[in-house]
């Protein structure tokens, strides 16, 4: 065993010397290979970070959301349905909610407006931290609202507290900013304006008693699906969405986007592996002479194959360390600026999400299998061809 280990160490040491003699050529291969690893690892880290952020934000999602459907589209729901849902055993709390989109013609952005009385009562929304501002010294005759940070910037409020929005008849409705959503929840709150339910109904000119949906909290999480089925049978024509279904949608969206990005990178990776095959199979006269001399000195074919294998391993490890480290720096310090549009969309108000990369052995294994294994496979046959050179044909 000791002789075997010592033999491998000696061959690895010779491989390092052989690579150093062709430093610039091998450095170019390492840099190109590191770029491939960087692209694949960046996508993997961004996807994992966004999934972790989405799972943390799912704490703010209600257990069950009930929406009225008409001709395949969401329609207004009568608040009288709350009394009907009160008959179902196991429901802890029922709240009505109004929400919709408000188009700002000044910057071409759509704001998400939600009417929720918990903001007025300063109860907040579970899972979404809010920084409340001090009450103004002189109360203004305006409705209270909590804004996302991107909305505050788009409205150019600065230190101002008051702002106005237009109703459908173009009359002006005034608001006063009483709070702001924290940056850690920017993925869902950056384009958000939350106000009282009556204020949202007035802004969208809805009929009295009309709501957008009903949110239901269930006492026992194991009974969510059972209660959702009871709601569907009790209120015909409604769509019942559970938290588990929303979580599945988040995972599917991020998984599809990451898969699309990796597919776009497949062409670059394939081109690199073709280049690696060509470089490894196209031996230079010096490399052929080196192989012939080694065989004259007593090296066997398997020794030469082991030498080429160690050279490939050293190149792979160097490129992997460079590419994976660069991917961490790109995601951690530059917020994945290269891939943010692909993963977060192309909306006018792009969320200022701070993606926190996390180390996962599974993701590391996937990146290694998509980069190192194909490169080693691309150099196996060329390594065997170089090892079978007859010394008399070269010397």
Backbone torsions as a table, in degrees:
resi	resn	phi	psi	omega
1	UNK	NA	-41.5	-179.6
2	UNK	-63.9	-41.1	179.7
3	UNK	-65.1	-36.8	179.9
4	UNK	-66.0	-44.4	179.2
5	UNK	-65.2	-44.5	179.0
6	UNK	-61.8	-38.6	178.3
7	UNK	-63.3	-43.0	179.3
8	UNK	-65.8	-38.7	178.7
9	UNK	-65.7	-38.3	179.2
10	UNK	-66.5	-41.3	178.3
11	UNK	-66.2	-40.6	178.2
12	UNK	-62.9	-39.0	178.4
13	UNK	-64.8	-40.7	177.5
14	UNK	-66.5	-36.0	178.8
15	UNK	-62.9	-39.6	177.0
16	UNK	-61.5	-42.6	178.0
17	UNK	-65.5	-38.8	178.5
18	UNK	-64.8	-39.6	178.2
19	UNK	-67.7	-36.7	-178.9
20	UNK	-68.5	-26.8	178.6
21	UNK	-72.1	-21.4	174.7
22	UNK	-118.0	53.0	-168.7
23	UNK	-60.7	-49.7	-172.8
24	UNK	-68.3	-38.9	177.8
25	UNK	-63.3	-47.4	-178.9
26	UNK	-70.1	-32.3	177.2
27	UNK	-64.6	-37.4	176.7
28	UNK	-63.9	-41.2	177.6
29	UNK	-63.7	-41.7	-179.8
30	UNK	-63.2	-42.3	-179.3
31	UNK	-65.9	-44.2	179.0
32	UNK	-66.0	-42.5	177.7
33	UNK	-63.5	-41.3	177.7
34	UNK	-62.2	-33.8	177.1
35	UNK	-65.0	-40.6	177.0
36	UNK	-63.0	-44.9	178.1
37	UNK	-62.3	-40.8	179.1
38	UNK	-59.0	-45.0	-178.4
39	UNK	-66.3	-46.3	-179.2
40	UNK	-66.0	-44.4	-178.6
41	UNK	-67.0	-36.5	178.6
42	UNK	-62.1	-45.2	178.0
43	UNK	-61.9	-40.6	-179.9
44	UNK	-65.2	-44.0	-179.7
45	UNK	-67.1	-40.4	179.0
46	UNK	-63.8	-44.9	-179.7
47	UNK	-62.2	-45.6	179.8
48	UNK	-63.4	-41.9	179.3
49	UNK	-64.3	-41.7	179.7
50	UNK	-68.5	-37.8	177.7
51	UNK	-64.1	-39.7	178.1
52	UNK	-64.9	-41.3	178.2
53	UNK	-64.7	-40.3	-179.7
54	UNK	-65.5	-40.4	178.9
55	UNK	-65.1	-35.5	177.5
56	UNK	-68.1	-36.6	-178.7
57	UNK	-75.2	-18.8	179.8
58	UNK	-65.9	-12.3	176.0
59	UNK	-64.4	-26.1	-179.2
60	UNK	-85.7	-8.0	-177.8
61	UNK	-80.9	133.8	178.7
62	UNK	-66.3	157.6	-179.9
63	UNK	-60.7	-43.6	-178.2
64	UNK	-138.9	135.9	174.9
65	UNK	-119.5	127.6	-178.0
66	UNK	-110.8	125.1	-178.6
67	UNK	-130.6	142.0	177.5
68	UNK	-85.3	133.2	-179.6
69	UNK	-114.1	140.5	177.2
70	UNK	-143.1	120.5	-178.4
71	UNK	55.5	37.5	177.3
72	UNK	79.6	3.1	-179.9
73	UNK	-123.6	155.4	179.9
74	UNK	-71.7	137.4	179.6
75	UNK	-127.2	173.1	178.4
76	UNK	-67.2	149.3	-178.2
77	UNK	-119.9	136.0	179.6
78	UNK	-77.1	133.2	-177.7
79	UNK	-66.1	-11.0	177.3
80	UNK	-65.0	-18.1	179.9
81	UNK	-64.9	-18.7	179.3
82	UNK	-62.4	-39.0	179.6
83	UNK	-64.7	-37.1	179.3
84	UNK	-66.8	-38.4	179.9
85	UNK	-70.8	-23.0	179.5
86	UNK	-64.9	-13.3	180.0
87	UNK	-79.4	-15.2	-175.3
88	UNK	-84.5	126.8	-179.5
89	UNK	-77.8	137.6	177.3
90	UNK	109.3	-9.5	178.4
91	UNK	-84.3	128.1	-177.9
92	UNK	-87.1	-41.2	-175.8
93	UNK	-152.3	144.5	177.5
94	UNK	-128.2	128.5	177.9
95	UNK	-131.9	145.1	172.7
96	UNK	-94.1	158.0	-177.3
97	UNK	-149.6	145.8	174.6
98	UNK	-119.8	133.4	177.2
99	UNK	-150.7	157.5	179.8
100	UNK	-175.4	-178.4	-178.9
101	UNK	-110.0	136.6	177.9
102	UNK	-116.2	122.8	-179.0
103	UNK	-90.7	126.5	178.2
104	UNK	-100.6	107.0	-176.7
105	UNK	-68.5	-18.6	-177.5
106	UNK	-67.3	-37.6	-179.3
107	UNK	-124.0	4.8	177.1
108	UNK	70.0	22.3	-177.2
109	UNK	-103.7	152.3	173.1
110	UNK	-104.9	125.7	174.9
111	UNK	-98.8	144.0	173.5
112	UNK	-92.9	118.4	-178.1
113	UNK	-106.6	126.8	179.7
114	UNK	-124.9	132.6	174.0
115	UNK	-99.1	111.9	-176.7
116	UNK	-143.1	117.6	-175.9
117	UNK	-68.3	-14.4	178.5
118	UNK	-64.2	-24.8	176.8
119	UNK	-68.2	-43.3	179.5
120	UNK	-62.5	-39.6	-177.8
121	UNK	-81.9	-0.6	-178.9
122	UNK	57.6	30.8	173.1
123	UNK	-78.9	-23.4	-177.7
124	UNK	77.1	-178.6	178.0
125	UNK	-117.9	126.0	-178.3
126	UNK	-56.2	131.4	177.6
127	UNK	86.3	-8.9	179.2
128	UNK	-123.2	98.8	-179.0
129	UNK	-65.3	142.1	179.3
130	UNK	-128.2	132.8	174.0
131	UNK	-97.3	107.2	-178.8
132	UNK	-82.5	140.3	178.5
133	UNK	-90.2	156.1	177.1
134	UNK	-61.6	146.1	178.2
135	UNK	-62.5	141.7	179.8
136	UNK	-64.4	150.2	-177.9
137	UNK	-63.8	-41.0	177.5
138	UNK	-114.3	110.6	-177.9
139	UNK	-55.7	135.2	178.3
140	UNK	-97.9	146.1	177.8
141	UNK	-76.1	70.6	-177.5
142	UNK	-147.0	158.4	177.0
143	UNK	-79.3	151.9	-176.9
144	UNK	-87.7	148.7	-179.0
145	UNK	-152.5	149.5	174.2
146	UNK	-114.3	131.2	-172.0
147	UNK	-115.9	150.0	168.9
148	UNK	-75.5	158.8	-174.5
149	UNK	-65.8	-35.8	178.4
150	UNK	-67.9	-35.0	177.5
151	UNK	-66.5	-41.5	177.8
152	UNK	-58.8	-41.2	178.2
153	UNK	-71.0	-39.0	-179.1
154	UNK	-66.7	-35.9	177.1
155	UNK	-80.2	-5.1	178.4
156	UNK	54.7	47.6	-177.6
157	UNK	-76.1	-39.3	-175.8
158	UNK	63.1	-123.0	177.9
159	UNK	-91.1	-4.2	-179.1
160	UNK	-69.3	149.9	-178.9
161	UNK	-105.7	-25.1	-173.9
162	UNK	-101.3	146.2	175.0
163	UNK	-153.6	169.1	-175.6
164	UNK	-134.0	147.8	174.6
165	UNK	-128.4	157.5	-177.8
166	UNK	-96.7	138.0	170.9
167	UNK	-77.8	171.2	178.5
168	UNK	-58.6	-28.8	178.7
169	UNK	-88.1	12.6	178.3
170	UNK	69.4	11.4	170.5
171	UNK	-77.7	154.9	-172.4
172	UNK	-95.8	136.9	175.4
173	UNK	-120.3	127.5	-174.8
174	UNK	-95.7	147.4	178.6
175	UNK	-136.1	160.9	173.0
176	UNK	-127.2	130.7	-178.5
177	UNK	-77.0	120.1	-179.1
178	UNK	-112.4	-4.4	-178.8
179	UNK	-170.8	171.7	-178.9
180	UNK	-145.1	140.2	178.9
181	UNK	-73.7	145.8	-178.6
182	UNK	-73.4	158.2	-176.3
183	UNK	-67.7	-27.0	-175.8
184	UNK	-66.4	-18.6	177.9
185	UNK	-109.4	25.0	-174.7
186	UNK	-60.9	-24.6	-178.0
187	UNK	-58.1	-34.9	-178.7
188	UNK	-114.7	-13.1	-173.0
189	UNK	-113.0	-5.2	-175.2
190	UNK	-63.8	-35.4	-178.2
191	UNK	-102.6	23.1	-169.1
192	UNK	-103.1	138.5	169.4
193	UNK	-126.4	117.0	-179.5
194	UNK	-112.6	130.2	-179.6
195	UNK	-139.0	-178.8	177.3
196	UNK	-67.9	158.1	-176.7
197	UNK	-64.1	-42.0	-179.8
198	UNK	-66.2	-36.3	177.8
199	UNK	-65.7	-41.0	178.3
200	UNK	-66.8	-38.4	178.0
201	UNK	-63.6	-39.2	178.5
202	UNK	-68.6	-40.3	-178.5
203	UNK	-63.6	-41.1	-178.7
204	UNK	-91.7	1.0	178.9
205	UNK	55.5	49.8	178.0
206	UNK	-88.1	157.2	178.2
207	UNK	-69.5	151.5	176.6
208	UNK	-58.9	135.7	179.9
209	UNK	85.1	-6.2	179.5
210	UNK	-88.8	131.9	178.9
211	UNK	-128.9	163.2	179.8
212	UNK	-83.0	-42.2	178.2
213	UNK	-159.8	173.0	178.7
214	UNK	-121.5	130.5	178.1
215	UNK	-107.8	136.1	-172.3
216	UNK	-122.7	132.0	173.7
217	UNK	-105.6	133.0	-176.4
218	UNK	-106.5	137.8	-178.2
219	UNK	-67.8	-43.7	-178.9
220	UNK	-109.7	114.4	-178.6
221	UNK	-58.8	-25.0	-179.9
222	UNK	-71.7	-14.8	-177.5
223	UNK	-101.4	9.8	-176.8
224	UNK	-60.1	-49.4	-178.2
225	UNK	-63.9	-37.5	179.4
226	UNK	-65.5	-45.1	180.0
227	UNK	-68.0	-36.0	177.2
228	UNK	-61.8	-39.4	177.7
229	UNK	-66.5	-38.0	178.4
230	UNK	-65.9	-38.7	178.7
231	UNK	-64.6	-41.1	179.4
232	UNK	-61.5	-39.5	179.9
233	UNK	-76.7	-27.7	-178.0
234	UNK	-79.7	-35.2	-178.2
235	UNK	-118.8	94.6	-179.5
236	UNK	-66.1	144.4	177.5
237	UNK	85.2	7.8	-179.6
238	UNK	-102.2	156.7	172.7
239	UNK	-107.6	126.6	-178.2
240	UNK	-109.8	118.3	-178.3
241	UNK	-114.7	125.7	179.7
242	UNK	-98.1	163.2	178.9
243	UNK	-61.4	-37.7	-179.7
244	UNK	-62.5	-38.0	179.4
245	UNK	-68.6	-37.6	177.6
246	UNK	-65.6	-41.6	177.9
247	UNK	-61.8	-40.2	178.1
248	UNK	-63.6	-38.2	178.3
249	UNK	-65.5	-42.7	177.2
250	UNK	-58.3	-47.4	-178.4
251	UNK	-64.3	-38.2	179.7
252	UNK	-66.6	-41.0	-179.2
253	UNK	-64.3	-49.1	-179.4
254	UNK	-67.4	-35.8	177.6
255	UNK	-65.7	-40.0	178.4
256	UNK	-66.0	-42.7	-179.1
257	UNK	-65.3	-42.9	179.4
258	UNK	-66.5	-38.7	177.0
259	UNK	-63.9	-39.0	177.5
260	UNK	-63.8	-42.7	179.0
261	UNK	-64.8	-42.9	178.8
262	UNK	-65.0	-35.4	177.2
263	UNK	-63.9	-37.1	177.6
264	UNK	-66.3	-31.3	-179.6
265	UNK	-83.9	-10.0	-175.7
266	UNK	-63.2	-37.0	179.7
267	UNK	-62.0	-43.3	178.3
268	UNK	-65.1	-41.1	178.9
269	UNK	-65.3	-42.2	179.3
270	UNK	-62.8	-40.2	178.6
271	UNK	-62.4	-38.8	179.4
272	UNK	-65.8	-42.6	-178.5
273	UNK	-67.6	-33.2	173.7
274	UNK	-64.6	-40.6	176.6
275	UNK	-62.9	-41.4	178.9
276	UNK	-62.8	-41.7	177.9
277	UNK	-60.7	-45.8	-177.9
278	UNK	-64.9	-42.5	-179.7
279	UNK	-67.1	-39.0	-177.9
280	UNK	-73.7	-33.9	-177.6
281	UNK	-83.4	-27.6	-179.9
282	UNK	-87.7	80.8	-176.5
283	UNK	-71.5	138.5	175.6
284	UNK	-78.4	161.4	177.1
285	UNK	-57.0	-36.9	178.8
286	UNK	-63.8	-40.7	179.2
287	UNK	-67.6	-38.1	177.9
288	UNK	-66.6	-40.0	179.1
289	UNK	-66.9	-38.5	178.2
290	UNK	-62.3	-44.3	179.9
291	UNK	-63.4	-40.9	179.5
292	UNK	-64.8	-42.1	179.2
293	UNK	-63.7	-42.4	178.7
294	UNK	-60.8	-39.4	-179.0
295	UNK	-72.2	-33.6	175.4
296	UNK	-65.6	-34.4	-180.0
297	UNK	-77.4	-2.2	175.1
298	UNK	113.2	2.6	177.6
299	UNK	-71.2	139.6	175.9
300	UNK	-90.8	169.5	-179.5
301	UNK	-60.0	-41.4	179.8
302	UNK	-65.9	-28.9	177.0
303	UNK	-67.4	-41.3	179.3
304	UNK	-67.4	-39.7	176.7
305	UNK	-62.0	-42.2	177.3
306	UNK	-61.5	-38.8	177.5
307	UNK	-60.7	-47.4	179.1
308	UNK	-65.3	-33.9	178.0
309	UNK	-65.2	-43.5	178.5
310	UNK	-64.4	-37.5	176.7
311	UNK	-60.7	-43.7	178.6
312	UNK	-65.4	-40.4	179.1
313	UNK	-62.4	-44.0	-179.6
314	UNK	-63.0	-43.2	178.1
315	UNK	-63.4	-42.4	-179.7
316	UNK	-62.5	-47.0	-177.6
317	UNK	-65.0	-41.9	179.3
318	UNK	-63.8	-45.0	-179.7
319	UNK	-66.7	-38.2	-179.0
320	UNK	-66.5	-43.3	179.7
321	UNK	-64.4	-41.9	179.4
322	UNK	-65.9	-49.0	-177.0
323	UNK	-66.4	-42.2	-178.5
324	UNK	-69.6	-38.5	177.1
325	UNK	-65.1	-41.9	177.9
326	UNK	-63.6	-35.2	178.4
327	UNK	-65.3	-41.5	177.2
328	UNK	-62.6	-44.0	179.1
329	UNK	-63.2	-41.5	-179.4
330	UNK	-61.6	-42.6	-177.3
331	UNK	-79.0	-41.3	-172.4
332	UNK	-77.5	-41.9	-173.9
333	UNK	-102.8	-21.0	-179.2
334	UNK	-117.0	11.9	175.4
335	UNK	52.7	36.1	176.0
336	UNK	52.5	48.5	-173.1
337	UNK	-61.9	-26.7	-178.7
338	UNK	-73.3	-33.9	-173.2
339	UNK	-111.9	1.8	-179.2
340	UNK	-58.5	-44.9	179.9
341	UNK	-61.3	-34.3	-179.1
342	UNK	-69.6	-40.6	-174.1
343	UNK	-85.4	-30.3	-174.5
344	UNK	-110.2	0.4	176.5
345	UNK	92.2	-176.0	-174.5
346	UNK	-122.9	34.5	-179.1
347	UNK	-69.8	160.7	179.1
348	UNK	-63.8	-45.0	177.5
349	UNK	-95.4	91.0	179.5
350	UNK	-78.3	131.0	-179.2
351	UNK	-65.5	137.5	178.3
352	UNK	-86.2	70.2	-176.1
353	UNK	-85.2	130.9	172.3
354	UNK	-94.4	104.7	-176.7
355	UNK	-81.9	121.4	-179.6
356	UNK	-100.8	109.3	178.9
357	UNK	-70.1	147.5	178.7
358	UNK	-129.8	144.4	-179.8
359	UNK	-83.0	126.7	177.2
360	UNK	-136.9	127.9	-177.5
361	UNK	-60.5	-35.8	179.5
362	UNK	-64.2	-43.9	178.6
363	UNK	-65.6	-39.0	178.5
364	UNK	-62.6	-39.7	179.0
365	UNK	-66.9	-38.1	179.0
366	UNK	-65.1	-45.5	179.3
367	UNK	-61.5	-42.5	179.8
368	UNK	-65.1	-41.1	-179.0
369	UNK	-69.0	-28.3	179.4
370	UNK	-85.3	-8.6	-177.8
371	UNK	-123.2	-55.0	-174.7
372	UNK	-71.2	-48.9	-175.8
373	UNK	-60.8	-45.5	177.4
374	UNK	-61.5	-36.9	179.7
375	UNK	-65.9	-44.2	178.1
376	UNK	-62.8	-39.5	178.2
377	UNK	-64.8	-33.9	-178.8
378	UNK	-72.4	-17.2	-177.3
379	UNK	-107.8	1.1	-177.8
380	UNK	-67.6	-55.2	-177.3
381	UNK	-65.3	-44.8	175.3
382	UNK	-58.2	-36.2	177.7
383	UNK	-64.4	-40.4	178.3
384	UNK	-66.8	-38.9	179.4
385	UNK	-65.2	-38.7	178.9
386	UNK	-70.4	-29.4	-177.9
387	UNK	-78.1	-19.1	-177.2
388	UNK	-96.1	13.5	177.8
389	UNK	-66.6	133.5	177.4
390	UNK	-83.4	125.5	-175.8
391	UNK	-57.8	-35.7	-177.2
392	UNK	-69.3	-18.4	179.0
393	UNK	-81.5	-10.9	-177.2
394	UNK	-111.8	-45.8	-176.1
395	UNK	-85.6	NA	NA
